[in-house]
Amino acid sequence: MTWLRPFKQVDVFTSSPLNGNPLAVVLDASGLSDAQMQAMASWTNLSETTFVLPPENAAADYRVRIFTPDTELPFAGHPTLGTAHALLENGLDPKTPGQLVQECALGLITVKIGAEGALAFAAPEATMTAFSDASIGSALNSPSIDTTLPVTIADMGIRWLLIPLTSAAAVLSVKPDVAGLARLLCKASVNGVMIFGPLAGENEQYEVRALLIEQGSLTEDPVTGSANACLARYFQALGVELDYRVRQGSALHRAGRLSVSRTADGVWIGGLVTTVIDGTLRL
């Protein structure tokens, strides 16, 4: 029997198609098994594919499951904004005007609906753990580690190793040693490494890159919501002003842009989303 499912592929953290981080969204995953969801995510071969289900928590507008090609994640940032955009575009009426509440394995995540289609998710709390290892510089092939800031593991359900560099130029010049980076990821027990450095004279204040090892090969995520949420919590712990913009994807010739802000009701990671593919999935 063929199942027809509404499906979108969206580009997250960009105002123009093909410049952000793509996400596949299955807008009605009712009745699909875990194996079918994992097979679909493996087939799209995108960093994440999301599957929308009816909420189990009465406070939520919808429930989402997030899969990489290899496994399920409890939470991820660009899938959160991309799924919210796809549902709003598909006619979802929020229970509370101006916001959506997403239910995922990590819990409830609020998504604010801003002007001109901008969306922002509330950064979950993160556990910070200092990390030190003599191999960091060699793993990144970089002499530009900023020793005035701590290297830190940030755990938000997904774990990132945050490594400060001295400048945006230093961030862009990093060409990791794959074997060394793999050993570093294993030793820190993290999903990936985020390197970041200050930008001068630009609309954005930080250049960031998210580096992972997948199936033995180096992978760079174009624009990363969870890692930027971890970075925001890191800066918050250090007392840095949380009102800044981030540039990500430059090394991949992408134009990812994120905003980070702190208000009375939380720390918010925001950006634009655009739809690239809108159709029907046959399963």
C-alpha positions in Angstrom: 0.0 0.0 0.0 1.3 3.5 -0.9 1.1 6.2 1.7 0.9 9.8 0.4 2.4 12.4 2.8 2.8 16.2 2.5 6.5 17.0 2.3 8.6 20.1 2.1 12.3 20.7 1.8 13.3 24.1 3.3 16.5 26.1 3.7 17.1 27.4 7.2 18.9 30.5 8.4 18.9 32.2 5.1 16.6 34.6 3.2 17.5 33.2 -0.2 17.3 29.6 -1.4 20.4 27.4 -1.5 22.4 29.6 0.9 21.4 28.0 4.3 21.1 24.5 5.8 18.5 22.3 4.0 16.0 20.3 6.0 13.4 17.7 4.8 10.1 17.8 6.6 7.4 15.1 6.5 4.4 17.0 7.7 2.3 14.0 8.6 4.3 11.0 10.0 1.3 9.3 11.7 1.6 5.5 11.3 5.2 5.5 10.2 7.5 3.1 12.1 10.9 4.1 13.6 12.5 2.0 10.8 10.6 3.9 8.1 11.6 7.2 9.6 15.2 6.2 9.8 15.1 4.8 6.2 13.6 8.1 4.9 16.3 10.2 6.7 19.0 8.0 5.3 17.5 8.3 1.8 17.4 12.1 1.9 21.0 12.1 3.1 20.5 15.6 4.7 22.0 16.4 8.1 18.4 16.0 9.5 14.9 15.0 8.4 12.0 15.8 10.7 8.7 13.9 11.1 5.6 15.7 12.5 3.2 13.9 14.8 0.2 14.9 16.9 1.4 16.3 20.3 1.3 14.1 23.4 1.6 17.2 25.7 -1.5 19.4 25.7 0.7 22.5 25.8 2.3 21.7 22.5 1.1 22.6 19.0 2.8 19.5 17.5 5.4 16.8 18.2 8.5 16.3 16.1 11.0 13.5 15.8 14.4 14.5 14.3 16.6 11.9 12.5 20.1 12.2 10.9 21.0 9.6 8.3 22.3 7.4 11.1 20.3 8.1 14.3 17.6 10.0 16.1 18.4 13.3 18.0 16.5 14.6 21.0 16.8 18.1 19.8 18.4 20.2 17.0 18.2 23.9 16.1 17.8 24.2 12.4 15.2 21.4 12.3 13.2 23.2 15.0 12.9 26.4 12.9 12.6 24.6 9.6 9.7 22.4 10.9 7.9 25.4 12.4 8.2 27.3 9.1 6.9 24.3 7.1 3.9 23.9 9.4 3.0 27.6 9.4 3.2 27.6 5.6 1.0 24.5 5.6 -1.7 26.3 7.5 -1.1 25.4 11.2 -2.9 27.7 13.5 -0.9 28.3 16.7 -2.7 27.7 20.0 -1.1 31.0 21.2 -0.8 33.9 18.8 2.7 34.8 17.9 4.3 31.5 19.0 4.5 27.8 18.5 5.3 25.1 21.1 7.2 22.2 19.8 7.3 18.9 21.6 10.5 16.8 21.1 12.5 14.2 23.0 14.2 17.0 24.9 10.9 18.5 26.0 8.9 21.6 25.0 10.6 24.2 22.9 9.0 27.6 22.2 9.3 29.2 18.7 8.5 32.9 18.4 6.9 34.1 15.2 8.4 37.4 14.3 8.0 40.1 11.6 8.5 39.2 8.0 8.6 35.5 8.7 11.5 35.5 11.1 11.5 32.7 13.6 13.4 32.2 16.8 13.6 29.2 19.2 14.2 29.4 22.9 17.7 28.0 23.6 17.4 25.1 26.1 19.6 25.2 29.2 23.0 23.7 28.7 25.5 22.0 31.0 29.0 23.5 30.6 32.1 21.4 31.3 35.7 22.7 30.9 37.8 20.7 28.6 41.6 20.7 28.0 43.6 18.6 25.7 47.1 19.3 24.2 45.9 17.9 20.8 43.3 20.7 20.1 45.7 22.8 18.0 47.1 19.9 16.0 43.6 18.5 15.4 42.5 21.8 13.9 45.9 22.5 12.3 45.7 25.9 13.8 48.0 27.9 16.0 45.3 30.5 16.7 43.5 29.1 19.8 42.3 32.0 21.9 43.7 31.1 25.3 41.9 34.0 27.0 38.6 32.0 26.7 37.9 28.5 27.9 37.5 25.5 25.7 34.2 24.0 26.8 31.8 21.1 26.3 28.2 22.3 26.1 25.6 19.6 26.5 22.1 20.5 25.3 20.9 16.9 24.6 23.3 17.2 21.6 26.9 17.9 22.7 29.3 20.4 21.2 32.9 21.1 21.9 33.3 24.9 21.7 36.8 26.1 20.8 37.5 29.9 20.6 39.9 31.2 18.0 41.5 34.6 17.8 39.7 35.9 14.7 37.2 35.2 11.9 40.2 34.8 9.5 41.6 32.1 11.8 38.3 30.3 11.8 38.1 30.3 8.0 41.7 29.1 7.7 41.2 25.9 9.7 41.8 22.7 7.8 41.4 19.9 10.3 43.4 16.8 10.6 40.7 14.2 10.2 42.2 11.5 12.3 43.2 14.0 15.0 39.7 15.6 15.0 38.1 12.1 15.3 40.3 11.4 18.3 39.4 14.7 19.9 35.6 14.1 19.3 35.9 10.7 20.9 37.9 11.9 23.9 35.5 14.8 24.6 32.5 12.5 23.8 30.8 15.1 21.7 28.7 15.2 18.5 30.9 17.9 16.9 33.2 20.8 17.3 32.2 24.5 16.9 35.0 26.9 16.3 34.3 30.6 16.6 36.1 33.9 16.3 35.2 37.6 16.3 34.4 39.5 13.2 35.3 43.2 12.8 33.6 45.8 10.7 30.7 43.5 9.6 27.0 43.3 10.2 27.8 40.1 12.2 30.0 39.9 15.2 31.2 36.2 15.0 32.3 33.8 12.4 31.6 30.1 13.3 32.1 26.7 11.8 30.6 23.3 12.9 32.9 20.4 12.2 31.9 16.7 12.5 33.3 13.3 11.6 30.7 11.0 9.9 31.6 7.5 8.7 35.3 8.4 9.0 35.0 11.5 6.9 35.1 15.2 7.7 31.7 16.9 7.4 31.0 20.6 7.9 27.4 21.7 8.8 26.4 24.8 6.8 24.5 26.5 9.6 23.9 25.0 13.0 21.1 26.0 15.4 22.0 23.8 18.3 25.7 24.7 18.3 24.8 28.4 18.2 22.4 27.9 21.1 25.2 26.2 23.0 27.5 29.1 22.1 24.9 31.6 23.4 24.7 29.7 26.7 28.5 29.6 26.9 28.6 33.4 26.4 25.9 33.9 28.9 27.9 31.9 31.5 30.9 34.2 30.7 28.8 37.4 31.1 29.0 38.3 27.4 26.2 40.5 26.0 23.7 38.3 24.3 22.7 40.6 21.5 24.7 39.6 18.4 24.7 38.2 15.0 26.5 35.2 13.6 27.9 34.3 10.1 28.2 30.7 9.3 28.7 28.7 6.1 31.3 31.0 4.5 33.8 28.1 4.0 31.1 26.2 2.1 30.1 29.3 0.0 26.8 29.6 1.9 25.4 32.7 3.5 24.0 31.5 6.8 22.9 34.2 9.2 21.7 33.9 12.8 20.6 36.3 15.5 21.1 35.8 19.2 19.2 37.8 21.7 18.4 37.7 25.4 15.1 38.9 26.8 13.2 38.5 30.0 11.7 35.2 28.8 14.8 33.5 27.5 17.7 33.3 25.1 16.6 33.2 21.5 18.3 31.9 18.4 16.6 33.4 15.3 16.7 33.4 11.5 14.8 33.2 8.3 13.6 30.1 6.5 12.7 29.7 2.8 10.9 26.8 1.1 12.7 25.1 -1.8 10.6 22.0 -2.5 6.9 21.6 -1.8 5.1 18.4 -2.8 4.0 14.9 -1.8 6.0 12.0 -0.5 5.1 8.4 -1.6 6.0 5.8 1.0 
